[in-house]
Amino acid sequence: MSDRWESILNSHEQEQRSLGRLLKQGFWGVLAIAVLIASWRLSEISPADFWQGLPRLGNWLTRLWPPDFTELPDFLMATAETLAIAIMGTLAAMIAAIPLSLCIARPLSPVPQLAPLLRVLLNLLRGIDTAIFALFFVSIVGLGPFAGVLGVAFHTTGSMAKLYVEVLETLPLEPIEAIAVTGADRLRTFIFAVLPEALPGLIGISLYLWEFNVRSSVILGIVGAGGIGYELLVSLKLLDFSRLTTILLLILAMVSAIDALSAYGRHQLNLKN
């Protein structure tokens, strides 16, 4: 008899747990639908407006060809400037991200108490877009590519240091402990135990973020930070579509080349591993 009552109680408890899970899932489902509806309204999405604007878009597309190459030397110089912004900004971020990540990574941090504050700093840097940083620095250092370099460097430092930390925290501890037992200081421990293990991952992350920065640097000209983005903005304002086509072709060629180069570099790193 007791077994029967125990079976009934267990069945009742299972039904309650199932009902609780169902109510919980229903709550999150309703919340998700409410968020989607609110986002739709706040975004002012209007398929009708898009449909009405399609003829204008079609007219613009027909005016994109042929491209106008009369200003090609100037465009090439502006494209090189955009590439330089991405290179120097990424390099500056690497220089800043390495010590920051070493101070945050749990097995390596010399002052663990500072790690939470530094993580907040990284979140702040990552949370502010490159273009916002560039706009801020334009007001400090003036118009030109230097503001773009600073914008790329500050934003990328947050992302790069966070990813570096993830690599460092997954390293095997045995080599680090073996070097530390010999009495080596932190610098030697980093050079002989940490760096050989972490270097492929750090380089792969740096290449990926450099690839991303090349694309984002195109936009910086819109906020006055130099590069091909400024010429792109001028063409859009003047509705000079032949000029715009030339700029878009140069951007496409640059981004494609950088993507291929970055992918090749990461592939070579994977082969060595």
GIFEN-V298498 format. One record per backbone hydrogen bond with DSSP energy under -1.0 kcal/mol. CO is the residue of the C=O (numbers start at 1). NH is the residue of the N-H. If there is no record, write none. Layout:
BEGIN
{{CO;NH} {CO;NH}}
END
This chain:
BEGIN
{{1;5} {2;6} {3;7} {4;8} {5;9} {6;10} {7;11} {8;12} {9;13} {10;14} {11;15} {12;16} {13;17} {14;18} {15;19} {16;20} {17;21} {18;22} {19;23} {20;24} {21;25} {22;26} {23;27} {24;28} {25;29} {26;30} {27;31} {28;32} {29;33} {30;34} {31;35} {32;36} {33;37} {34;38} {35;39} {36;40} {37;41} {38;42} {39;43} {40;45} {41;44} {46;50} {47;51} {48;52} {49;53} {53;57} {54;58} {55;59} {56;60} {57;61} {58;62} {61;64} {69;72} {71;75} {72;76} {73;77} {74;78} {75;79} {76;80} {77;81} {78;82} {79;83} {80;84} {81;85} {82;86} {83;87} {84;88} {85;89} {86;90} {87;91} {88;92} {89;93} {90;94} {91;95} {92;96} {93;97} {94;98} {96;100} {97;101} {98;102} {99;103} {101;105} {105;108} {105;109} {111;114} {114;118} {115;119} {116;120} {117;121} {118;122} {119;123} {120;124} {121;125} {122;126} {123;127} {124;128} {129;133} {130;134} {131;135} {132;136} {133;137} {134;138} {135;139} {137;141} {138;142} {145;149} {146;150} {147;151} {148;152} {149;153} {150;154} {151;155} {152;156} {153;157} {154;158} {155;159} {156;160} {157;161} {158;162} {159;163} {160;164} {161;165} {162;166} {163;167} {164;168} {165;169} {168;171} {173;177} {174;178} {175;179} {176;180} {177;181} {179;184} {180;183} {185;189} {186;190} {187;191} {188;192} {189;193} {189;194} {190;195} {194;198} {195;199} {198;202} {199;203} {200;204} {201;205} {202;206} {203;207} {204;208} {205;209} {206;210} {207;211} {208;212} {209;213} {210;214} {211;215} {212;216} {213;217} {219;222} {220;223} {220;225} {221;224} {224;144} {227;230} {228;232} {229;233} {230;234} {231;235} {232;236} {233;237} {234;238} {235;240} {239;241} {240;244} {241;245} {242;68} {242;246} {243;247} {244;248} {245;249} {246;250} {247;251} {248;252} {249;253} {250;254} {251;255} {252;256} {253;257} {254;258} {255;259} {256;260} {257;261} {258;262} {259;263} {260;264} {261;265} {262;266} {263;267} {264;268} {265;269} {266;270} {267;271} {268;272} {269;273}}
END
